[in-house]
Amino acid sequence: MCGITGAIWTDPRLAIDQRVLQRMTDVLRHRGPDDDGFHCCQQRWEPPQGTLPGVAFGFRRLSIIDVAGGHQPMSNEDGTVWIVFNGEIYNFPELRRRLEGRSHRFATRSDTETIVHLYEDEGVECFQHLNGMFAVAVWDAGRRQLVLARDRLGKKPLVYRHERGRLSFASELKSLLEIPGVPRDVDPSALDEYLTYQYVPHPKTIFRGLCKVPPGHYAVYRDDQVQVRPYWEPDFNAEVRISEAEAIERLRETLESSVVMRLQSEVPLGAFLSGGVDSSLIVALAQRNTNRPLRTFSIGFPIAEYDETRYARMVAKHLGTEHHEFQVTPDGVQILPQLVWHYDEPFADSSAIPTWYVSQLTRQHVTVALSGDGGDELFAGYPRYRAVDLAARFDRLWPLRAVFGAAFWQRLPSSSRQKSTLRRIKRFCEVLRTPPHRRYLDWVGIFNEAGRAGLYRDEFLAALSDADPALFLQAALQRASARDPVTAFSLADLVTYLPCDLMTKVDIASMAHSLECRQPFLDYRLVELAASFPAAWKFRRGHGKRILRRAFGDLLPCEVWTRRKMGFGVPLDHWFRDELRPLTHDVLLNASARCHEYFRPDVIRRMVEDHELGRFNHCYRLWTLLMLELWLQRWGGA
């Protein structure tokens, strides 16, 4: 696991010198404290190709596989192909044997060298053969091109900036900001999307002109042009043509294979354990395939409705793991400045706090951790899919939709409890008459369209383009347009919410502590298999993960399978009325708050007052604004 950065240029005035490259690399040290490496080549005339661009690669390494020999940047035998690579390729032994059969010679035991030789043989087609998580940059002198690529589910980040005469790239935005002259102009449409989703969706970043490589895509820079193309486009409209019994057997084989592949490590390995179905199942399969007690780690809260530690302890005892716990108290928000520095664009998933702490705790004992991310998207586990299913039934019975979508429901009093039944009923009914993708976005989003319009200053509204933030979700839904609503929305979450929110959260929090996280549910073989299952195998009578229980029910206590899902949230509603109140007033209601350039201070003040007085629960909106303001103060430029 590593940090990568670099640039390629055709304009000599934009050359990256050694001092700049060193700074670009040093700022990523947390991603790789064990080693660094550089490759620099200035523009030069080389017949018959002509003038070759200048190239600079920087690398920070967290040593996991081939600890002694995996130094980067790495090249092929004649130095015509150079690579910097962040991630793990779990099927590299199989690929290596195939390449050795084609007479490739290997100097190391690393997965990185496998990619080098695979690229020599197959060019950009090589990425579809990789099973793992990766962000990679390849300099191909023969073709005079730089290739950037990102894994299928977006587990590893990769950002870039293209300007006339140069393309620069990095694992994190902060590395690109070390280049002199890189502007920090906030993109109004990206800010609009952040307030909608609590993250900035790919391919945008918060900065105008800086982009993310989308998951499952590669980008080719050649002749000062960038072309971005997908290499992974599974058919989400296709359903498997086997029996459920056959599907269960394939599910068992594929998930266990995925877990076993991810146990490869030359350094200590453990697992996150929340006590929910997904992490518990991964731990159970990992423990079954190791010969010593697996080390497991969980985070709790002093407020019972947010605390899952008793379930984690129960699972740990049942499986015989070596278990460790940590409790997050309200003073845990003292890490906010660190979060803002590491998440170097606005990011408002408050579960970044417990993810930060569980990563910190875990890194004290191991270097690699398994996690259960992806199970909810693949097997319809989120409670919101019940609303999707119910709303679809109402759509088919328009008289019911007319009754429950009436204005009466909007006049119901609001509960201050985020997870209360009354609040959920009201949110469901308020948007029942809107198109499916818009009502879903209202359920899962932070500020809806009316809320954003009321918050924005006139000048900021005028600066916005006509682009609708909902198009990001709508485009994802169209990939499964022939499927039932629960399947379509769960697969939309798989390609939007999961890479942009969950994978960002886990990557940044874990790498801040030099911890590698691996997600067995996100093996692309399992993703393609689970995506093809009919909804009835996964979701029935308002409950998801049915086929998981049928396949693996004997591995975990019954209480784990039947318990109410809690998620990984934090008690923001309580904190904003108590411990977070002084910070909220100092930051958001301060006359010099930078977010007031975009938003109406009176609207923010009213939201704060309504929340503190219990008139309405604005905790997620306030958190989104608070994290934005702290980000603007740290990263927003002059």
C-alpha positions in Angstrom: 0.0 0.0 0.0 1.5 3.3 -1.1 1.3 6.8 -2.2 2.1 7.7 -5.8 2.6 11.0 -7.5 4.2 12.5 -10.6 3.9 14.4 -13.8 4.6 14.3 -17.6 5.2 17.5 -19.6 5.9 18.6 -23.1 6.4 22.3 -22.2 9.8 22.8 -20.7 8.6 25.7 -18.7 6.3 23.3 -16.8 9.0 20.8 -15.9 8.8 19.3 -12.4 12.2 19.7 -10.7 13.6 17.4 -8.0 12.6 19.8 -5.1 9.0 20.0 -6.2 8.8 16.2 -6.7 10.3 15.7 -3.3 7.5 17.8 -1.7 4.8 16.1 -3.7 6.1 12.8 -2.4 6.8 13.8 1.2 3.2 15.1 1.7 2.1 11.4 1.1 4.5 9.9 3.7 1.6 8.7 5.8 0.6 6.4 3.0 4.0 4.8 2.9 6.4 5.4 5.8 8.7 2.5 4.9 10.5 3.6 1.8 10.5 6.3 -1.0 11.7 6.3 -4.6 12.0 8.6 -7.5 12.4 8.5 -11.3 13.1 11.7 -13.2 13.8 12.1 -16.9 13.9 15.5 -18.6 12.7 16.1 -22.1 15.2 14.8 -24.6 15.6 14.1 -28.3 15.6 10.4 -29.0 15.4 9.2 -32.6 13.3 7.9 -34.3 10.6 9.0 -31.8 11.6 12.6 -31.7 11.4 14.6 -28.5 10.2 12.5 -25.6 8.2 14.3 -22.8 9.7 14.9 -19.4 8.6 12.5 -16.8 8.8 12.6 -12.9 7.5 9.8 -10.7 7.5 9.9 -6.8 6.6 7.0 -4.5 6.0 6.3 -0.8 5.8 2.7 0.3 4.0 0.7 3.0 5.7 -2.7 2.6 3.3 -5.6 2.5 4.3 -8.1 -0.2 8.0 -8.7 -1.1 9.1 -6.4 1.7 12.8 -6.7 0.7 12.4 -6.4 -3.1 9.4 -4.3 -4.0 11.1 -0.9 -4.4 9.4 1.6 -6.8 9.4 3.2 -9.3 10.0 0.0 -11.2 10.7 -0.6 -14.8 11.0 -3.4 -17.3 14.4 -4.8 -18.4 15.2 -2.1 -20.9 13.7 0.9 -19.0 11.1 1.6 -21.7 8.2 1.1 -19.3 8.1 2.6 -15.8 5.5 2.2 -13.1 4.3 3.6 -9.8 1.6 1.5 -8.2 -0.6 1.8 -5.1 -2.6 -1.3 -4.0 -2.5 -5.1 -3.9 -3.0 -7.5 -6.8 -4.3 -10.7 -5.2 -4.0 -12.9 -8.3 -0.5 -11.9 -9.2 1.0 -15.3 -8.6 -1.2 -16.8 -11.3 -0.5 -13.9 -13.6 3.2 -14.2 -13.0 3.3 -17.9 -13.9 1.5 -17.1 -17.2 4.0 -14.3 -17.9 7.0 -16.5 -17.1 5.6 -19.0 -19.6 5.8 -16.2 -22.2 9.6 -15.8 -21.4 9.3 -12.7 -19.2 12.1 -12.5 -16.6 11.3 -11.3 -13.1 13.8 -9.6 -10.7 11.5 -9.4 -7.7 8.6 -11.3 -6.0 6.3 -8.2 -6.1 2.9 -7.8 -7.6 4.1 -4.5 -9.1 6.5 -6.2 -11.5 3.7 -8.4 -12.7 1.8 -5.3 -13.9 4.9 -4.1 -15.7 5.2 -7.3 -17.8 1.5 -7.7 -18.3 1.4 -4.1 -19.7 4.2 -5.0 -22.0 2.1 -7.8 -23.5 -1.3 -6.3 -23.5 -1.1 -2.5 -23.1 -4.1 -0.9 -21.6 -6.0 -4.2 -21.8 -3.9 -5.5 -18.9 -6.1 -3.9 -16.2 -9.1 -6.2 -16.9 -6.9 -9.1 -15.7 -6.1 -7.6 -12.3 -8.0 -8.8 -9.3 -7.3 -6.4 -6.5 -7.3 -2.7 -5.5 -5.1 -0.4 -7.4 -4.2 3.1 -8.6 -1.4 2.9 -11.1 0.6 5.2 -13.4 2.6 3.7 -16.3 5.1 5.7 -18.5 5.4 4.0 -21.9 8.3 5.6 -23.7 7.8 3.5 -26.8 4.2 4.8 -27.3 5.1 8.2 -25.7 2.2 8.0 -23.4 1.3 8.1 -19.7 -1.5 5.7 -18.6 -3.4 6.1 -15.3 -5.8 3.5 -14.1 -8.0 2.8 -11.1 -9.5 -0.4 -9.8 -13.1 -1.4 -10.6 -14.8 -0.3 -7.4 -12.7 2.7 -6.6 -10.9 1.3 -3.6 -7.8 3.3 -4.3 -7.9 7.0 -5.2 -6.3 8.7 -8.1 -6.5 12.4 -9.1 -5.0 14.4 -11.9 -4.7 17.8 -13.4 -4.4 18.5 -17.2 -3.2 21.8 -18.3 -1.7 22.7 -21.7 1.7 21.1 -21.8 1.5 19.0 -18.6 -0.4 16.4 -16.8 0.2 15.8 -13.1 -1.3 13.0 -10.9 -1.3 11.8 -7.3 -3.0 9.6 -4.7 -4.3 12.7 -2.9 -5.1 16.3 -3.9 -2.6 17.7 -1.4 0.2 16.3 -3.4 -0.8 18.2 -6.6 -1.2 21.4 -4.5 2.6 21.2 -3.9 3.1 22.2 -7.5 3.7 25.9 -7.8 0.9 27.8 -9.5 -1.8 25.1 -9.1 -5.0 27.1 -8.5 -7.4 26.4 -5.7 -10.5 27.7 -7.3 -13.6 26.1 -5.8 -15.9 24.6 -8.5 -19.4 25.8 -7.8 -21.0 22.7 -9.3 -18.8 20.5 -7.2 -19.8 22.4 -4.1 -23.5 22.0 -5.1 -23.0 18.2 -5.4 -21.1 18.0 -2.1 -24.1 19.6 -0.3 -26.3 17.0 -2.1 -24.3 13.8 -1.5 -21.9 14.7 1.4 -19.0 14.0 -1.0 -17.9 15.3 -4.4 -18.8 12.7 -7.0 -16.2 11.6 -9.6 -14.9 12.7 -12.0 -15.0 16.1 -10.3 -13.0 17.3 -7.3 -13.8 20.4 -5.3 -11.2 22.3 -7.2 -11.9 23.5 -10.7 -9.6 21.8 -13.3 -8.6 18.9 -11.0 -10.2 15.5 -11.7 -10.6 12.0 -10.3 -10.1 9.0 -12.5 -13.4 7.2 -12.2 -13.5 3.6 -10.8 -13.0 1.0 -13.5 -11.5 3.5 -15.9 -8.1 4.3 -17.4 -6.8 7.6 -18.7 -4.2 7.9 -21.5 -2.2 11.1 -21.9 -0.6 11.4 -25.3 0.3 14.4 -27.6 -1.0 16.7 -24.8 -4.5 15.1 -24.9 -6.2 13.0 -22.3 -8.7 10.3 -23.1 -10.6 8.5 -20.3 -12.2 5.2 -21.0 -13.8 2.3 -19.0 -12.2 -1.1 -18.9 -14.9 -2.7 -16.7 -18.6 -2.4 -17.7 -20.5 -5.3 -16.2 -24.0 -5.9 -17.6 -26.2 -5.0 -14.5 -29.3 -5.9 -16.5 -28.4 -9.5 -16.8 -29.8 -12.1 -14.3 -28.1 -15.4 -13.6 -29.7 -18.5 -15.2 -29.0 -21.1 -12.4 -31.0 -22.4 -9.5 -30.9 -20.7 -6.1 -29.2 -23.8 -4.7 -26.4 -23.5 -7.4 -26.2 -19.8 -6.7 -25.6 -20.5 -3.0 -22.8 -22.9 -3.7 -21.1 -20.5 -6.1 -21.5 -17.7 -3.5 -19.9 -19.9 -0.8 -16.9 -20.7 -3.1 -16.4 -17.2 -4.4 -16.6 -15.3 -1.1 -14.3 -17.8 0.6 -11.9 -17.7 -2.2 -11.9 -13.9 -2.0 -11.2 -14.0 1.7 -8.3 -16.5 1.3 -6.7 -14.4 -1.4 -6.8 -11.4 0.9 -5.0 -13.2 3.7 -1.7 -13.0 1.7 0.7 -10.9 3.7 4.2 -10.8 5.0 3.2 -8.5 7.9 0.6 -8.9 10.7 -3.0 -9.1 9.6 -6.3 -8.5 11.5 -9.9 -7.4 10.8 -12.5 -4.8 11.7 -15.4 -6.3 13.6 -18.5 -4.2 14.1 -20.8 -7.0 15.1 -22.9 -6.6 12.0 -23.5 -9.3 9.4 -20.9 -8.2 6.9 -17.8 -7.8 9.1 -18.7 -10.8 11.2 -19.0 -13.0 8.2 -15.6 -11.9 6.8 -14.0 -12.5 10.2 -15.7 -16.0 10.4 -14.3 -17.0 7.0 -10.9 -15.5 7.8 -10.7 -17.3 11.1 -11.7 -20.6 9.4 -8.7 -20.2 7.1 -6.0 -19.2 9.6 -4.2 -21.4 12.2 -4.2 -18.9 15.0 -6.7 -16.5 16.6 -7.4 -13.6 14.3 -7.0 -10.2 15.8 -10.2 -8.2 15.6 -11.0 -4.5 16.4 -14.2 -2.6 17.1 -15.3 0.9 18.1 -18.2 1.9 20.4 -20.0 4.9 21.8 -21.4 5.7 25.2 -24.9 6.2 23.7 -26.6 2.8 23.5 -28.5 3.4 20.2 -25.1 3.9 18.4 -23.1 1.2 20.2 -22.6 -2.2 18.6 -19.7 -3.5 20.8 -21.8 -6.1 22.6 -22.5 -7.8 19.3 -18.8 -7.6 18.3 -17.8 -9.2 21.6 -20.4 -11.9 21.1 -19.0 -12.7 17.6 -15.4 -12.6 18.8 -16.2 -15.0 21.6 -18.1 -17.3 19.2 -15.2 -17.4 16.7 -12.4 -17.3 19.2 -10.7 -14.2 18.0 -8.3 -12.0 19.9 -10.5 -9.0 20.3 -9.8 -5.3 21.0 -12.2 -2.4 21.6 -12.1 1.4 21.8 -14.8 3.9 22.8 -15.4 7.2 21.0 -16.5 10.0 23.3 -17.6 13.5 22.3 -14.2 14.9 22.9 -13.2 12.6 20.0 -14.0 15.5 17.7 -10.7 17.0 18.6 -9.3 15.1 15.6 -11.3 17.3 13.2 -8.3 19.3 12.1 -6.5 16.1 11.3 -9.5 14.8 9.4 -9.7 18.0 7.4 -6.0 17.7 6.4 -6.2 14.1 5.4 -9.6 14.4 3.6 -8.3 17.2 1.5 -11.6 17.9 -0.2 -14.9 18.4 1.7 -16.1 15.1 3.1 -19.1 14.9 5.5 -19.6 11.3 6.3 -19.4 11.5 10.1 -18.5 7.9 10.4 -15.1 9.0 9.3 -14.6 9.6 13.0 -15.0 6.0 14.2 -13.2 4.8 11.1 -10.3 7.0 12.0 -10.2 5.7 15.6 -10.6 2.0 14.7 -7.8 2.4 12.1 -5.6 4.0 14.7 -6.3 1.2 17.2 -5.9 -1.5 14.6 -2.5 -0.1 13.4 -1.1 -0.5 16.9 -1.3 -4.3 16.4 -1.4 -5.1 12.7 -0.5 -3.6 9.3 -3.3 -5.1 7.2 -7.0 -5.3 8.1 -10.0 -7.0 6.4 -13.3 -5.1 6.4 -16.9 -5.9 5.4 -17.5 -3.0 3.0 -19.8 -3.8 0.1 -22.1 -6.4 1.6 -25.0 -3.9 1.9 -24.9 -2.8 -1.7 -24.4 -6.3 -3.1 -27.1 -8.0 -1.0 -29.7 -5.2 -0.4 -28.8 -4.7 3.3 -29.6 -1.0 3.8 -32.9 -0.3 5.5 -33.7 2.4 2.9 -34.3 -0.4 0.4 -37.5 -1.1 2.3 -38.6 2.4 1.3 -37.6 1.7 -2.3 -39.7 -1.5 -2.4 -42.7 0.1 -0.6 -42.6 3.2 -2.9 -42.5 0.9 -6.0 -45.7 -0.8 -4.7 -47.3 2.6 -4.2 -46.3 3.6 -7.8 -48.3 0.7 -9.0 -51.3 1.7 -6.9 -51.8 5.4 -7.7 -54.7 6.0 -5.3 -52.5 5.0 -2.4 -49.7 7.2 -3.6 -52.1 10.1 -3.9 -53.2 9.6 -0.3 -49.8 9.1 1.3 -48.2 11.8 -0.9 -50.7 14.4 0.2 -49.6 17.7 1.8 -51.0 16.5 5.2 -48.0 14.3 5.9 -45.7 17.3 5.5 -47.4 19.0 8.3 -46.7 16.2 10.8 -44.4 17.4 13.7 -40.8 16.4 13.2 -39.0 14.2 15.7 -35.6 15.2 16.9 -34.5 11.6 16.9 -32.8 10.8 13.5 -34.0 7.2 13.5 -37.5 7.6 14.8 -40.4 5.9 13.1 -42.3 9.2 12.8 -39.4 10.9 11.1 -39.0 8.0 8.6 -42.8 8.0 7.8 -42.7 11.7 7.2 -39.6 11.6 4.9 -41.1 8.7 3.0 -44.5 10.5 2.4 -43.0 13.9 1.6 -41.4 12.8 -1.7 -43.7 10.0 -2.7 -45.1 11.9 -5.7 -41.6 12.7 -7.2 -39.8 10.5 -9.7 -38.0 7.5 -8.1 -34.4 8.8 -8.5 -35.3 12.1 -7.0 -37.2 10.8 -4.0 -34.3 8.3 -3.3 -31.9 11.2 -3.4 -34.1 13.1 -1.0 -34.0 10.1 1.4 -30.3 9.6 1.3 -29.1 13.1 0.5 -28.2 15.9 2.8 -29.7 19.1 1.3 -32.5 18.6 -1.2 -33.0 21.0 -4.2 -35.2 23.4 -2.3 -33.0 23.4 0.8 -29.9 24.2 -1.3 -31.7 27.0 -3.2 -32.8 28.6 0.1 -29.3 28.4 1.5 -27.4 29.8 -1.4 -26.6 33.5 -1.9 -27.9 35.0 -5.1 -24.4 35.4 -6.4 -23.6 31.8 -5.9 -26.8 30.7 -7.5 -25.9 32.7 -10.6 -22.5 31.1 -10.7 -24.0 27.6 -10.9 -24.3 25.8 -14.2 -27.5 24.1 -15.3 -26.1 20.7 -14.3 -28.4 18.8 -12.0 -26.6 16.9 -9.2 -29.3 14.2 -9.5 -27.9 13.2 -12.9 -25.0 11.4 -11.2 -27.4 9.0 -9.5 -29.8 8.8 -12.5 -26.9 7.7 -14.8 -26.0 4.9 -12.3 -29.7 3.8 -12.2 -29.8 3.6 -16.0 -27.1 0.9 -15.9 -29.7 -1.4 -14.3 -32.8 0.0 -15.9 -34.3 -3.4 -16.7 -34.1 -4.7 -13.1 -36.5 -4.4 -10.2 -36.3 -1.2 -8.1 -34.4 -2.7 -5.1 -31.8 -4.2 -7.4 -31.5 -1.1 -9.5 -31.0 1.2 -6.5 -28.6 -1.2 -4.7 -26.4 -1.4 -7.8 -26.6 2.3 -8.2 -25.2 2.6 -4.7 -22.5 0.2 -5.6 -21.1 2.5 -8.3 -21.8 5.9 -6.6 -22.1 5.8 -2.8 -19.6 3.0 -2.3 -16.6 4.4 -4.2 -17.3 8.1 -3.5 -18.1 7.8 0.2 -17.3 4.4 1.8 -14.1 3.7 -0.1 -12.9 7.3 0.3 -13.6 7.2 4.0 -11.8 3.9 4.6 -8.8 4.6 2.3 -8.1 8.0 3.8 -8.7 7.1 7.5 -6.7 3.9 7.2 -3.8 5.3 5.2 -3.5 8.2 7.6 -2.3 5.5 10.0 -0.3 3.6 7.4 -2.9 0.7 7.6 -3.9 -1.3 4.6 -7.6 -2.3 4.3 -8.9 -5.1 2.2 -12.5 -5.7 1.2 -13.3 -9.3 0.3 -16.9 -8.5 -0.7 -15.5 -6.3 -3.5 -13.7 -8.9 -5.4 -15.0 -8.2 -8.9 -15.9 -11.9 -9.4 -18.2 -11.8 -6.4 -19.6 -8.4 -7.4 -20.5 -9.7 -10.9 -22.1 -12.8 -9.4 -24.1 -11.0 -6.7 -25.2 -8.3 -9.1 -26.8 -11.1 -11.3 -28.9 -12.5 -8.5 -32.7 -11.8 -8.6 -34.0 -9.5 -5.9 -36.0 -12.3 -4.3 -32.9 -14.2 -3.4 -31.5 -11.2 -1.6 -34.5 -9.2 -0.4 -37.9 -10.5 0.9 -40.5 -9.0 3.2 -38.5 -5.9 3.9 -35.3 -7.8 4.8 -32.1 -8.1 2.8 -29.1 -10.5 2.8 -31.4 -13.5 2.6 -29.0 -15.5 0.4 -26.1 -14.7 2.6 -27.9 -16.2 5.6 -28.8 -19.3 3.6 -25.2 -19.7 2.4 -23.4 -18.9 5.7 -26.0 -19.0 8.5 -24.2 -21.7 10.4 -21.0 -19.6 10.8 -22.5 -16.9 13.1 -24.8 -16.7 16.1 -28.5 -16.3 15.3 -28.6 -12.9 17.0 -26.2 -11.4 14.4 -28.5 -12.4 11.5 -31.7 -11.2 13.2 -30.5 -8.0 14.9 -31.6 -4.5 13.7 -29.0 -2.8 11.5 -27.3 0.1 13.2 -24.8 1.3 10.6 -21.6 3.0 11.7 -23.0 6.4 12.6 -22.1 8.8 15.4 -24.5 10.6 17.8 -24.3 13.9 16.0 -27.8 14.9 17.0 -26.7 14.7 20.7 -23.3 16.3 20.1 -24.7 19.4 18.3 -26.9 20.2 21.3 -24.1 19.7 23.8 -20.4 19.2 23.2 -20.3 20.4 19.6 -22.3 23.5 20.3 -19.4 25.9 21.1 -17.5 24.8 18.0 -20.6 25.2 15.8 -21.1 28.8 17.0 -17.5 29.7 16.7 -17.1 28.3 13.2 -20.4 28.5 11.4 -21.9 31.6 13.1 -18.7 33.6 13.1 -19.1 36.8 11.0 -15.8 35.9 9.2 -16.9 32.4 8.3 -15.7 31.7 4.7 -18.8 29.7 3.8 -20.8 32.9 4.1 -19.3 33.8 0.7 -21.6 31.1 -0.7 -24.4 30.7 1.8 -26.9 33.0 3.6 -25.8 33.4 7.3 -29.4 33.9 8.5 -30.4 30.5 7.1 -27.4 28.8 8.8 -28.3 30.5 12.1 -31.9 29.4 11.8 -30.8 25.8 11.2 -28.6 25.9 14.3 -31.3 27.4 16.5 -33.9 24.9 15.2 -31.6 22.0 16.0 -30.6 23.2 19.4 -34.2 23.9 20.4 -35.3 20.5 19.2 -37.6 21.9 16.5 -35.9 19.9 13.7 -33.0 17.5 13.5 -30.5 19.2 11.2 -27.4 17.3 12.5 -26.3 15.9 9.1 -26.7 19.3 7.4 -24.9 21.1 10.2 -22.1 18.6 10.0 -21.8 19.0 6.3 -21.6 22.8 6.7 -19.1 22.5 9.6 -16.8 20.2 7.7 -17.0 22.5 4.6 -16.1 25.6 6.7 -13.2 23.8 8.4 -12.0 22.7 4.9 -12.3 26.2 3.5 -10.1 27.5 6.3 -7.5 24.9 5.7 -7.5 24.3 1.9 -9.6 27.0 0.3 -6.8 29.2 -0.9 -6.5 33.0 -0.4 
